[in-house]
Amino acid sequence: MKRMISLIVVSLFTLSLLSGCNTMRGAGEDIEEGGEAIQRSSS
């Protein structure tokens, strides 16, 4: 399960970088959304 979550987090982080997120605020929002998605899927 930890491996799956790690893979999802890394994938979301990579996608946020590739999507042209040029500001730290935008990157933070993308990472936060990824964390929320993981929380929803684990509930």
C-alpha distance matrix in Angstrom:
0.0 3.8 5.4 5.1 6.3 8.6 9.9 10.7 12.4 14.3 15.4 16.7 18.4 20.0 21.1 22.7 24.6 25.8 26.9 29.6 28.4 31.2 31.1 28.9 29.1 27.8 24.9 24.1 24.2 21.9 19.3 19.8 19.4 16.1 14.9 16.5 14.9 11.3 12.9 14.5 11.6 9.8 13.2
3.8 0.0 3.8 5.4 5.1 6.0 8.5 9.9 10.5 12.2 14.1 15.3 16.4 18.2 19.8 21.0 22.6 24.2 25.5 27.9 26.5 29.0 28.8 26.4 26.8 25.8 22.7 21.8 22.4 20.3 17.3 18.1 18.4 15.0 13.5 15.8 14.8 11.2 12.8 15.2 13.0 11.2 14.7
5.4 3.8 0.0 3.8 5.5 5.1 6.1 8.6 9.9 10.5 12.1 14.2 15.3 16.3 18.1 19.9 21.2 22.4 24.1 26.6 25.6 28.2 28.4 26.3 27.1 25.8 22.5 22.2 23.0 20.4 17.6 19.1 19.1 15.4 14.8 17.4 15.8 12.6 15.1 17.1 14.5 13.5 17.2
5.1 5.4 3.8 0.0 3.8 5.4 5.1 6.2 8.7 10.0 10.5 12.3 14.3 15.3 16.4 18.3 20.1 21.0 22.2 25.1 24.2 27.2 27.5 25.7 26.1 24.4 21.5 21.2 21.4 18.6 16.3 17.6 16.9 13.3 13.1 15.2 13.0 10.1 12.9 14.3 11.4 11.2 15.0
6.3 5.1 5.5 3.8 0.0 3.8 5.4 5.1 6.2 8.6 9.8 10.5 12.2 14.2 15.2 16.4 18.5 19.9 20.8 23.4 22.1 24.9 24.8 22.8 23.0 21.5 18.6 18.0 18.2 15.8 13.1 14.1 13.8 10.3 9.6 11.9 10.4 7.2 9.9 12.0 9.9 9.5 13.2
8.6 6.0 5.1 5.4 3.8 0.0 3.8 5.4 5.1 6.1 8.5 9.9 10.5 12.2 14.1 15.3 16.6 18.3 19.8 22.1 20.8 23.3 23.4 21.3 22.1 20.8 17.5 17.2 18.1 15.6 12.7 14.5 14.9 11.2 10.8 13.9 12.8 10.0 12.9 15.3 13.5 13.1 16.8
9.9 8.5 6.1 5.1 5.4 3.8 0.0 3.8 5.5 5.2 6.0 8.6 9.9 10.5 12.1 14.2 15.4 16.3 18.0 20.7 20.0 22.8 23.4 21.9 22.7 20.9 17.7 18.1 18.7 15.6 13.5 15.7 15.3 11.5 12.3 15.1 13.2 11.0 14.5 16.1 13.9 14.4 18.1
10.7 9.9 8.6 6.2 5.1 5.4 3.8 0.0 3.8 5.5 5.1 6.1 8.5 9.8 10.4 12.1 14.3 15.2 16.1 19.0 18.1 21.2 21.7 20.2 20.6 18.5 15.7 16.0 15.9 12.7 11.0 12.9 11.9 8.1 9.4 11.8 9.6 8.0 11.7 13.0 11.1 12.3 15.8
12.4 10.5 9.9 8.7 6.2 5.1 5.5 3.8 0.0 3.8 5.4 5.2 6.1 8.6 9.9 10.5 12.4 14.2 15.3 17.5 16.1 18.8 18.8 17.0 17.5 15.9 12.8 12.8 13.3 10.5 8.0 10.3 10.3 6.7 7.5 10.8 9.8 8.3 11.5 13.6 12.7 13.5 16.7
14.3 12.2 10.5 10.0 8.6 6.1 5.2 5.5 3.8 0.0 3.8 5.5 5.1 6.1 8.5 9.9 10.7 12.3 14.2 16.3 15.4 17.8 18.4 16.9 18.2 16.4 13.0 13.9 15.0 11.9 9.8 12.9 13.1 9.7 11.1 14.3 13.2 12.0 15.3 17.3 16.1 17.0 20.4
15.4 14.1 12.1 10.5 9.8 8.5 6.0 5.1 5.4 3.8 0.0 3.8 5.4 5.1 6.1 8.6 9.9 10.5 12.0 14.8 14.5 17.5 18.7 17.8 18.7 16.3 13.4 14.8 15.1 11.5 10.5 13.5 12.7 9.4 11.9 14.4 12.6 12.1 15.8 16.9 15.5 17.2 20.4
16.7 15.3 14.2 12.3 10.5 9.9 8.6 6.1 5.2 5.5 3.8 0.0 3.8 5.4 5.1 6.1 8.7 9.8 10.3 13.0 12.1 15.3 16.0 15.2 15.5 13.0 10.4 11.6 11.4 7.8 7.2 10.2 9.1 6.3 9.3 11.6 10.1 10.5 13.9 15.0 14.4 16.3 19.2
18.4 16.4 15.3 14.3 12.2 10.5 9.9 8.5 6.1 5.1 5.4 3.8 0.0 3.8 5.5 5.1 6.4 8.7 10.0 11.7 10.4 13.0 13.6 12.4 13.6 11.5 8.2 9.8 10.8 7.6 6.5 10.2 10.4 8.1 10.4 13.3 12.8 12.9 15.9 17.6 17.3 18.8 21.7
20.0 18.2 16.3 15.3 14.2 12.2 10.5 9.8 8.6 6.1 5.1 5.4 3.8 0.0 3.8 5.4 5.2 6.2 8.6 10.6 10.5 13.0 14.6 14.3 15.8 13.4 10.4 12.9 13.7 10.3 10.1 13.8 13.5 11.2 13.9 16.6 15.5 15.7 19.0 20.4 19.7 21.4 24.4
21.1 19.8 18.1 16.4 15.2 14.1 12.1 10.4 9.9 8.5 6.1 5.1 5.5 3.8 0.0 3.8 5.4 5.0 6.0 9.0 9.3 12.6 14.4 14.7 15.5 12.4 10.3 13.0 12.8 9.2 10.2 13.4 12.2 10.5 13.8 15.8 14.4 15.4 18.7 19.4 18.8 21.1 23.9
22.7 21.0 19.9 18.3 16.4 15.3 14.2 12.1 10.5 9.9 8.6 6.1 5.1 5.4 3.8 0.0 3.8 5.5 5.2 7.0 6.1 9.5 10.8 11.1 11.8 8.7 6.7 9.6 9.5 6.3 7.9 11.1 10.5 9.7 12.8 14.8 14.2 15.5 18.4 19.3 19.5 21.6 24.1
24.6 22.6 21.2 20.1 18.5 16.6 15.4 14.3 12.4 10.7 9.9 8.7 6.4 5.2 5.4 3.8 0.0 3.8 5.5 6.0 5.8 8.0 10.1 10.6 12.5 9.9 7.6 11.1 12.0 9.3 10.4 13.9 13.9 13.0 15.8 18.1 17.7 18.6 21.5 22.7 22.8 24.7 27.3
25.8 24.2 22.4 21.0 19.9 18.3 16.3 15.2 14.2 12.3 10.5 9.8 8.7 6.2 5.0 5.5 3.8 0.0 3.8 5.4 7.4 9.8 12.6 13.9 15.5 12.4 10.8 14.4 14.6 11.6 13.2 16.6 15.8 14.8 18.0 20.0 19.0 20.2 23.3 24.1 23.8 26.0 28.7
26.9 25.5 24.1 22.2 20.8 19.8 18.0 16.1 15.3 14.2 12.0 10.3 10.0 8.6 6.0 5.2 5.5 3.8 0.0 3.8 5.8 8.9 11.6 13.4 14.1 10.6 10.1 13.5 12.9 10.2 12.7 15.5 14.3 14.1 17.5 18.9 17.9 19.8 22.7 23.0 23.1 25.7 28.0
29.6 27.9 26.6 25.1 23.4 22.1 20.7 19.0 17.5 16.3 14.8 13.0 11.7 10.6 9.0 7.0 6.0 5.4 3.8 0.0 3.8 5.7 9.0 11.5 12.6 9.5 9.5 13.2 13.1 11.3 13.8 16.6 16.0 16.3 19.4 20.9 20.5 22.3 24.9 25.6 26.0 28.4 30.6
28.4 26.5 25.6 24.2 22.1 20.8 20.0 18.1 16.1 15.4 14.5 12.1 10.4 10.5 9.3 6.1 5.8 7.4 5.8 3.8 0.0 3.8 5.9 8.0 8.8 5.8 6.0 9.6 9.8 8.5 11.0 13.5 13.6 14.2 16.9 18.4 18.7 20.5 22.7 23.7 24.5 26.7 28.7
31.2 29.0 28.2 27.2 24.9 23.3 22.8 21.2 18.8 17.8 17.5 15.3 13.0 13.0 12.6 9.5 8.0 9.8 8.9 5.7 3.8 0.0 3.8 6.9 8.7 7.1 7.5 10.9 11.8 11.5 13.5 15.9 16.5 17.3 19.6 21.3 22.0 23.6 25.7 26.9 27.9 29.8 31.8
31.1 28.8 28.4 27.5 24.8 23.4 23.4 21.7 18.8 18.4 18.7 16.0 13.6 14.6 14.4 10.8 10.1 12.6 11.6 9.0 5.9 3.8 0.0 3.8 5.3 5.2 6.3 8.6 10.0 10.8 12.4 14.2 15.5 16.8 18.5 20.1 21.4 22.9 24.5 26.0 27.4 29.0 30.8
28.9 26.4 26.3 25.7 22.8 21.3 21.9 20.2 17.0 16.9 17.8 15.2 12.4 14.3 14.7 11.1 10.6 13.9 13.4 11.5 8.0 6.9 3.8 0.0 3.8 5.4 5.0 6.0 8.6 9.8 10.4 12.0 14.1 15.2 16.3 18.2 19.9 21.0 22.4 24.2 25.7 27.0 28.7
29.1 26.8 27.1 26.1 23.0 22.1 22.7 20.6 17.5 18.2 18.7 15.5 13.6 15.8 15.5 11.8 12.5 15.5 14.1 12.6 8.8 8.7 5.3 3.8 0.0 3.8 5.5 5.1 6.2 8.7 9.9 10.4 12.3 14.3 15.2 16.4 18.4 20.0 21.0 22.5 24.5 25.8 27.1
27.8 25.8 25.8 24.4 21.5 20.8 20.9 18.5 15.9 16.4 16.3 13.0 11.5 13.4 12.4 8.7 9.9 12.4 10.6 9.5 5.8 7.1 5.2 5.4 3.8 0.0 3.8 5.4 5.1 6.2 8.7 9.8 10.6 12.4 14.3 15.3 16.6 18.6 20.0 21.1 22.8 24.6 26.1
24.9 22.7 22.5 21.5 18.6 17.5 17.7 15.7 12.8 13.0 13.4 10.4 8.2 10.4 10.3 6.7 7.6 10.8 10.1 9.5 6.0 7.5 6.3 5.0 5.5 3.8 0.0 3.8 5.4 5.1 6.2 8.5 9.9 10.6 12.3 14.2 15.4 16.7 18.5 20.1 21.3 22.8 24.7
24.1 21.8 22.2 21.2 18.0 17.2 18.1 16.0 12.8 13.9 14.8 11.6 9.8 12.9 13.0 9.6 11.1 14.4 13.5 13.2 9.6 10.9 8.6 6.0 5.1 5.4 3.8 0.0 3.8 5.4 5.1 6.0 8.6 9.8 10.5 12.2 14.2 15.3 16.4 18.3 20.0 21.1 22.7
24.2 22.4 23.0 21.4 18.2 18.1 18.7 15.9 13.3 15.0 15.1 11.4 10.8 13.7 12.8 9.5 12.0 14.6 12.9 13.1 9.8 11.8 10.0 8.6 6.2 5.1 5.4 3.8 0.0 3.8 5.5 5.0 6.1 8.6 9.8 10.5 12.3 14.3 15.2 16.4 18.4 20.0 21.3
21.9 20.3 20.4 18.6 15.8 15.6 15.6 12.7 10.5 11.9 11.5 7.8 7.6 10.3 9.2 6.3 9.3 11.6 10.2 11.3 8.5 11.5 10.8 9.8 8.7 6.2 5.1 5.4 3.8 0.0 3.8 5.4 5.1 6.3 8.7 9.9 10.6 12.5 14.4 15.4 16.7 18.6 20.4
19.3 17.3 17.6 16.3 13.1 12.7 13.5 11.0 8.0 9.8 10.5 7.2 6.5 10.1 10.2 7.9 10.4 13.2 12.7 13.8 11.0 13.5 12.4 10.4 9.9 8.7 6.2 5.1 5.5 3.8 0.0 3.8 5.4 5.0 6.2 8.7 9.8 10.7 12.4 14.3 15.4 16.7 18.7
19.8 18.1 19.1 17.6 14.1 14.5 15.7 12.9 10.3 12.9 13.5 10.2 10.2 13.8 13.4 11.1 13.9 16.6 15.5 16.6 13.5 15.9 14.2 12.0 10.4 9.8 8.5 6.0 5.0 5.4 3.8 0.0 3.8 5.3 5.0 6.2 8.6 9.9 10.5 12.4 14.3 15.4 16.8
19.4 18.4 19.1 16.9 13.8 14.9 15.3 11.9 10.3 13.1 12.7 9.1 10.4 13.5 12.2 10.5 13.9 15.8 14.3 16.0 13.6 16.5 15.5 14.1 12.3 10.6 9.9 8.6 6.1 5.1 5.4 3.8 0.0 3.8 5.4 5.1 6.2 8.7 9.8 10.5 12.4 14.3 15.6
16.1 15.0 15.4 13.3 10.3 11.2 11.5 8.1 6.7 9.7 9.4 6.3 8.1 11.2 10.5 9.7 13.0 14.8 14.1 16.3 14.2 17.3 16.8 15.2 14.3 12.4 10.6 9.8 8.6 6.3 5.0 5.3 3.8 0.0 3.8 5.4 5.1 6.3 8.7 9.9 10.7 12.5 14.6
14.9 13.5 14.8 13.1 9.6 10.8 12.3 9.4 7.5 11.1 11.9 9.3 10.4 13.9 13.8 12.8 15.8 18.0 17.5 19.4 16.9 19.6 18.5 16.3 15.2 14.3 12.3 10.5 9.8 8.7 6.2 5.0 5.4 3.8 0.0 3.8 5.4 5.1 6.2 8.7 9.9 10.7 12.6
16.5 15.8 17.4 15.2 11.9 13.9 15.1 11.8 10.8 14.3 14.4 11.6 13.3 16.6 15.8 14.8 18.1 20.0 18.9 20.9 18.4 21.3 20.1 18.2 16.4 15.3 14.2 12.2 10.5 9.9 8.7 6.2 5.1 5.4 3.8 0.0 3.8 5.4 5.0 6.2 8.6 9.9 10.8
14.9 14.8 15.8 13.0 10.4 12.8 13.2 9.6 9.8 13.2 12.6 10.1 12.8 15.5 14.4 14.2 17.7 19.0 17.9 20.5 18.7 22.0 21.4 19.9 18.4 16.6 15.4 14.2 12.3 10.6 9.8 8.6 6.2 5.1 5.4 3.8 0.0 3.8 5.4 5.1 6.2 8.7 10.2
11.3 11.2 12.6 10.1 7.2 10.0 11.0 8.0 8.3 12.0 12.1 10.5 12.9 15.7 15.4 15.5 18.6 20.2 19.8 22.3 20.5 23.6 22.9 21.0 20.0 18.6 16.7 15.3 14.3 12.5 10.7 9.9 8.7 6.3 5.1 5.4 3.8 0.0 3.8 5.4 5.1 6.2 8.8
12.9 12.8 15.1 12.9 9.9 12.9 14.5 11.7 11.5 15.3 15.8 13.9 15.9 19.0 18.7 18.4 21.5 23.3 22.7 24.9 22.7 25.7 24.5 22.4 21.0 20.0 18.5 16.4 15.2 14.4 12.4 10.5 9.8 8.7 6.2 5.0 5.4 3.8 0.0 3.8 5.5 5.2 6.4
14.5 15.2 17.1 14.3 12.0 15.3 16.1 13.0 13.6 17.3 16.9 15.0 17.6 20.4 19.4 19.3 22.7 24.1 23.0 25.6 23.7 26.9 26.0 24.2 22.5 21.1 20.1 18.3 16.4 15.4 14.3 12.4 10.5 9.9 8.7 6.2 5.1 5.4 3.8 0.0 3.8 5.5 5.4
11.6 13.0 14.5 11.4 9.9 13.5 13.9 11.1 12.7 16.1 15.5 14.4 17.3 19.7 18.8 19.5 22.8 23.8 23.1 26.0 24.5 27.9 27.4 25.7 24.5 22.8 21.3 20.0 18.4 16.7 15.4 14.3 12.4 10.7 9.9 8.6 6.2 5.1 5.5 3.8 0.0 3.8 5.6
9.8 11.2 13.5 11.2 9.5 13.1 14.4 12.3 13.5 17.0 17.2 16.3 18.8 21.4 21.1 21.6 24.7 26.0 25.7 28.4 26.7 29.8 29.0 27.0 25.8 24.6 22.8 21.1 20.0 18.6 16.7 15.4 14.3 12.5 10.7 9.9 8.7 6.2 5.2 5.5 3.8 0.0 3.8
13.2 14.7 17.2 15.0 13.2 16.8 18.1 15.8 16.7 20.4 20.4 19.2 21.7 24.4 23.9 24.1 27.3 28.7 28.0 30.6 28.7 31.8 30.8 28.7 27.1 26.1 24.7 22.7 21.3 20.4 18.7 16.8 15.6 14.6 12.6 10.8 10.2 8.8 6.4 5.4 5.6 3.8 0.0
